[in-house]
Amino acid sequence: MFGLKKKIYTQSNIEYLIVGLGNPGRKYESTRHNVGFLLLDRLSEQYGVKINRIKFKSTVAEANINGVRCLLQKPQTFMNKSGEAVRDAAAFYKIPPEKIIVIHDDVSLPTGKLRIRAKGSDGGHNGIKNIIYLLGSDGFKRIKIGVGAKPHPDYDQADWVLSGFNSADKRLIMDSFERVAKAVELLVSEQVTRAMNEFN
């Protein structure tokens, strides 16, 4: 229409990649392993966007967070191949590892507790392991969300992370959203130390 201009975003407009890890499909929606998806969806609601474009083996959306143009990404490759999606998006937008934030579950933390890291090992998380392998770097930021340890040593770890939350634990996860959103804002503003001091 006359007088209206549509802004076109190109590779150079995206400065940060924010990835929520999970498994696609209804059967996995409310499981411990899918808190990355869950909290990225909440983040997208806060910024008024829908993560529904199909690109990079993922569903994606663009959002402006603290003046930083970000791509919100939910890999649809299943957890163990998350790195394929992250690698493709990072390569397309020429985003270095230090400009990537990955939000994921952590069984070593109490439910709802956060742990911010600027880089590090995979900690036994297969999604993180695949991202490190395919990026060729462990230098990306992480927001780990505690989902609690398995109830007893004999409980199968895979069964535990693919199980659902009880109502009390789900409330703890949802209550962590404001802290996750604040941590994301600090991280994209390069305030890593402050984020770690506030939330670790």
N, C-alpha and C positions, 0 to 999 in steps of 0.2 A: 504493500500500500504506500501511497505517496506520503512522504514525511517520516516514515518509519524505517529504521535501519536495524537489522538483526546482527548482533555481534557474533562473529565467527571465532571459535576457539581452535587454535592449532597446537601443534606439539609444544611450541615455546611458551604457551600460556599455562600449562600444567607444571607446577613447581614441586608438588608433594604427592606421593602415592600413599593412601591410607587403606590398608588391607584388613578385612575381618575374615578370620578363618572359620571354616565349617564344612559340612557335607551337604550337597544339594538333595532335595527330596523331602516330602512331607514327613516320612518316618523318622527323620533326623532333627526336625525343627526344634524340638524342646529339649534336646540332649545336652549334656555337659560339654561335649566337644564342639557345640555350635554357639557358644557364647560370643564368639567373634562376630558371627552373622547377626546375632540378636542385638548386640550393642552397636554395630555399624548401622543397622536399621533404625535404631533410636537416634543415632547421630544424624542420619539423613532426614528424619522427621524434624529435628531441631533446626536444620538449615533449609527446610522447605524443598527438598528434592526427593526424587524417587529413584532407587537403585534398580532400574529396569531396562537399561540399554544393554544389548548383548555385544561384547567386544572382549578380546583377549581371553577367550575361554572363561568368561566371567559375566556377571551383571555389574554394571558400573553407573556412576553418576558423577557430575562435576559439582563442586561446592566451593564457596568462598569462605574460608575460615580465618578470621583475624587478618583479612586482607591478602591471604595466601590462596592461590587457586589450587585446589586439591582434586584428585580423582579418588572417589570412594570405590573400592573394589571388593567383590565377593566372588572368589574363584569357584567355578562350577566343575572342577576337575576331580573332586573328592580330595580329602585331606592330604593323602600321601603324595599327591602330584600338584600341590598348591604352587610349587615353584615354577611350573610351566606358565601359569597365568601371570604371576608376578614378574618373571623374566620378560615375557612378551610386552607387558605394559611399560616396564622400566626401559626397555630397549626403544620402544616407539617414541616415548616422550623424553628420552635421553636423561632419565632420572638416576642419579648415583645412589648407591645403597644408603648413604647417610640421610637421604631425603625420602626414605621409605619408613613407614610406621606399620607394624603388624600387631593386631589385637587378637589374642588367643587365650585359650584355657590353660590352666596350670594346676595339676593335681597335688603339687607340693604346698600349695597355699590354702588357708582356710577359705571357705566359700565367701565370695564377695570382696576379698582382700586384693588390693592391687600391688603390682611390682613393676616399676619402670626400669628399663635397661637401655643403654645407648648402643650396645652390641653384646656379643657373647655366643656361647655354644647353644646347641639345640635343646639341652636339658631333657633329652629323651622324647621330645615332641616331634612326631614324624612330619608334620606340616612344615615346621621350622627347619628341620633337617633337609628337606627337599628344596626349600627356598635358599638356604645357605649353599647347597650343592650347585644349583642351577645359576645363582647369581655369582658364584665364585667368591663370595664374601659373607662374613658374619657381621658386617658393619652397619646393619640397619637397626632402627629403634624398635623396641617392643613394649607393649602394654599387656602384661600378663594379668589375667583375672582368675582368682582362686575358685576352683570348683570342688575342693575337698578331696581328701585321700580316700582310697577304697576302704570299705568298712572293716575288712580283715585281710591278712596276708594272702590267703588262698583265693581271694576274689580275683577273677580275671580282669586285668587292667583294661583290655579292649571293651569288655562288657560294661565296666564301670563308666568309662567316658562316653559310651553310647547309651547310657541309661538316662532317664529323666530326673528332674528335680522334684523334691517334695515342695509343698507350698511355702514352707519357711525358707528353704534355700533359694527358691525362685525369687522370693521377696528380697533376699540379700543381694542377689544378682541385679535385680532391677534397681535397687537402692544405690548400687555402685555407679549407675549411669552418669550422674552429675560429676562424679570424680573422674570418670573416663573422659567425658567431654572437656572438662577443664584441663586434663593432662594432654589431650590432643591439641588444644589451643596453645599450651605452653610449648609443646614439642615442635609444632610448625613455626613457632616464633623463635626457635633455637634457644629456648630456655630449659635445656635438658636438666641441668643441675637443680634448678628450682623445682621442676616436676618431680625429680627423684626425692628431694628433701620433703616435699609436701605429701607425697603419696606412698613412699616406700615404708 
